[in-house]
Amino acid sequence: MEERIIWWHTQCLFMNDKADTCEPVFDKLLSKNEQPNPTIHDLVSRQLASPRLRRLHVDSTLRNWRSSLAFYGDVLKRFTPENLLSEGMFDLFLDGIEACLRRTELAVSTVDNYTQVLHGNLLVLADVNERVRQDVKQGIRNLRKKQKKVVESPQPINDEVIVKWLKSLDGYCEDPKSAPNLFKLGRKTSKMAYKNEMSMHHMLLLRGYVWLTLATGARSGEIRGLTTDDISDKEVTRTVYKMKVVGQSVTSELPEFIQARIRPMLASIKEHAPQAELLFCEHENKKGKGTIDPRLLQEMVKGSMIAAGMPPTTPGGYYRLHDLRKVWARWIDENGGSLEAISSFLGHSSTQVTYNAYFHAEHKRTLAREGQQKGLDHLRSLLAPPPENLRERMEELRRILAEGGSIYEELSFSLRHNIERTKASRASGMALVPAPRLELGTP
């Protein structure tokens, strides 16, 4: 019995020591005793700094939420969750939101994103009443409708620009000194903006990254996580985790003309970063296991696109490799592929996702014009006058054929239109030449 008491006392001491060193799950500053009436901005800021959110969400998500908080910060600093329950205060809140929307110069897509984060995440973190959140959502929707902004469609990424870009990457790998400072072009405040010359190793990494992404139609994150073992002489195997708990392996063919641009990169990695586990870098938390900082890699991609004269790939003015997947959708469609084939290749859950998100606006307009033309052709045929006397017209057709004429020259014959004798049918002395007999056999 005495031994059990001693054991229990030891465990209690151990748990007390453990509790003193553990980080609290919730931020103690969230207590209402510290500040009687914290604003929505205060509540959200504290939650974004809490250990729980850092554990539950990736860094990019939290950065997006902080950007939305900064965008609507002037309004959120003036109101508490309780204020929004009052009719008058709710109207003032929407007036403040309207002022933010009027003075912004951000792209419409960026404002859309910040607005969704506001009512879908930030107000939730501030524990705003659910009915109020729905009212805020509808109120902002009405405000944006009143603005009646017209969104200019971004320029599509045409094939000529892509070819120019890819050839420039080949040129940089042959002579790195010919390349401008791509880091500085991508971001003026880059930590590599001071460099006078680009290194061969960085140029080979950039070209390999671009070609692997373009050749597979993969998401850029899937390519950043590749290892040397994932690439063989003829193919590359990546793991897709998008919307999945368990990853799925996808294998893509790598023709020789692509392998020739990847092999120099693999050799350079073996020489300059033999301890690297990843060919590039999966994300910010794993950059130490790769060959290059993920931010620097993105700066080079953006800088190379700008240097080649490529327009922004998104309506918000951003440059992303991910948008090359839209180019794949256009390539497959223009070469006779079905919407199902495009959806399957891109790894989408449905064809609706493919069409809505990956068919460029110009691509959709082209399809719309083609569809309208087919409909107009059919309407034109419906309104054409019917034949006056079908029997007489058929007799005329037989006579033309008997004289050796052609009814297809310049579309000269139609049951809905007048018959016009072709030149061949007008010529005299034309004999009907029998069609040759085809003997099918082994070639």
C-alpha positions, 0 to 999 in steps of 0.5 A, spaced: 500 500 500 505 504 501 509 503 495 502 505 491 502 511 495 509 513 493 508 511 486 501 516 485 505 521 489 511 521 483 506 521 478 502 527 480 509 531 481 510 529 474 504 531 471 504 538 475 511 539 471 508 537 465 503 542 465 507 548 467 511 546 461 506 545 456 503 551 451 496 552 453 491 550 448 487 557 448 490 564 448 489 566 455 488 573 453 481 571 450 478 572 457 473 577 457 476 579 464 482 582 460 478 587 456 471 588 457 469 589 450 474 587 445 472 588 438 472 583 432 479 585 430 481 584 437 478 577 437 480 575 430 487 577 431 488 573 438 485 567 435 490 567 429 495 567 434 493 561 438 496 555 438 490 551 436 489 555 429 497 554 427 496 546 428 489 546 424 491 550 418 497 550 414 501 557 413 498 559 406 491 559 409 493 563 415 496 568 411 490 569 407 486 570 413 491 575 415 490 579 409 483 579 409 483 581 416 488 587 414 483 589 408 477 590 412 481 592 419 479 599 419 471 597 420 473 591 424 476 595 429 470 599 430 465 594 432 464 588 437 460 582 436 454 585 440 454 591 436 452 587 430 446 585 433 443 592 433 440 595 427 443 601 427 450 599 428 449 593 423 447 599 418 454 603 420 458 596 419 455 595 412 457 602 410 464 601 413 464 595 408 462 599 402 467 604 403 472 599 403 470 596 397 469 603 393 476 605 395 480 598 393 484 597 387 485 590 388 482 585 383 475 583 383 477 576 384 482 578 390 476 582 393 471 576 392 476 571 396 477 576 402 469 577 402 468 570 403 474 569 408 470 575 412 463 572 413 466 565 413 472 565 417 473 571 421 466 572 423 466 565 426 473 566 429 470 572 433 464 568 435 459 573 431 452 570 431 450 565 425 444 569 423 448 576 423 454 572 419 448 570 414 446 578 414 453 580 413 454 575 407 447 578 403 449 585 405 455 585 402 453 581 396 447 587 395 453 592 395 457 589 390 451 588 385 450 596 386 457 597 384 456 594 377 463 593 376 465 590 369 471 585 369 476 585 364 478 578 362 485 576 362 489 575 356 489 567 355 496 564 355 497 563 347 502 558 344 507 563 341 508 566 348 509 559 351 514 557 346 518 563 347 518 562 354 521 555 354 526 557 348 528 563 353 529 557 359 533 553 354 538 559 352 539 561 360 541 554 361 546 554 355 549 561 358 546 563 365 550 570 364 544 572 358 539 571 363 537 578 367 536 577 375 530 573 375 529 574 382 529 581 382 524 581 376 519 576 380 520 581 386 524 587 387 525 586 395 528 579 393 533 577 398 537 575 391 536 582 388 543 584 389 546 578 384 549 580 378 549 574 374 544 568 375 547 561 377 547 555 372 544 551 378 538 555 379 537 556 371 537 548 371 532 547 377 528 553 374 527 549 367 526 542 370 521 545 374 517 548 369 518 542 364 516 537 369 509 541 371 508 543 364 509 535 361 505 532 367 499 537 367 500 537 375 499 541 380 505 545 382 505 542 389 505 535 387 512 537 383 515 540 388 515 534 392 518 529 387 524 526 389 530 523 385 527 516 385 520 518 382 523 519 375 525 514 371 528 513 364 521 514 361 516 516 366 515 520 372 511 518 378 507 523 383 503 523 389 496 527 389 493 529 395 488 534 393 482 533 397 484 526 399 487 523 406 491 518 403 495 520 397 494 517 390 500 515 385 499 518 378 505 516 373 506 520 367 510 519 360 516 523 359 518 523 352 526 524 350 525 531 348 523 532 356 528 528 359 534 531 355 532 538 359 531 534 366 537 530 366 542 536 367 538 538 373 538 531 376 546 531 375 547 538 378 543 536 384 547 531 385 553 535 385 551 541 389 546 538 393 547 531 394 544 530 401 537 533 399 531 529 399 526 533 395 528 535 388 525 542 389 521 544 396 515 541 398 513 547 402 515 552 407 516 547 412 520 542 408 525 547 405 531 545 408 530 538 405 530 540 398 534 544 393 532 551 393 527 556 398 520 555 395 519 563 395 526 563 391 523 558 386 516 562 385 520 568 384 524 565 378 518 562 375 515 569 375 521 573 373 522 568 367 515 569 365 515 577 365 522 576 361 519 572 356 513 577 355 508 573 358 501 577 361 499 575 368 496 568 368 490 570 373 485 576 373 489 578 379 495 580 376 499 574 378 504 569 375 503 562 376 505 555 373 498 552 376 495 556 370 498 552 365 493 546 367 488 551 363 493 551 357 492 543 357 485 543 357 485 548 351 490 543 348 486 537 349 479 540 347 482 543 340 485 536 338 478 533 339 478 531 346 472 530 350 470 534 357 471 527 360 478 526 358 480 533 360 477 532 367 480 525 368 487 528 366 487 534 370 484 529 376 478 533 377 472 530 381 467 532 376 467 535 369 463 541 372 469 543 376 473 542 369 469 547 365 468 552 370 475 553 373 479 551 367 476 553 361 479 560 360 474 565 358 476 566 351 476 558 350 469 559 353 467 564 348 470 560 342 465 554 344 459 559 344 461 562 338 461 555 335 455 553 338 451 559 336 454 558 328 451 551 328 444 553 331 444 558 326 445 553 320 440 549 323 435 555 323 437 557 316 435 550 313 429 550 317 427 557 314 429 555 307 423 554 302 421 547 300 421 544 293 416 546 289 415 539 285 420 534 288 418 529 282 420 534 277 427 536 281 428 528 282 428 527 274 432 533 273 437 530 278 437 523 274 438 527 268 444 530 270 447 524 273 446 520 266 449 526 262 456 525 267 455 531 270 457 533 278 452 535 283 457 537 288 461 542 284 460 549 288 454 546 291 450 546 285 444 541 287 440 541 293 433 539 294 431 546 297 434 550 292 434 551 285 438 546 280 444 549 277 447 545 271 455 544 273 460 545 267 461 538 267 454 537 266 453 542 260 459 539 256 456 535 250 459 528 249 460 526 256 460 519 257 458 516 264 465 512 267 463 506 271 466 507 278 473 502 279 472 496 282 476 495 289 479 489 291 480 489 298 486 484 300 492 484 304 497 490 303 
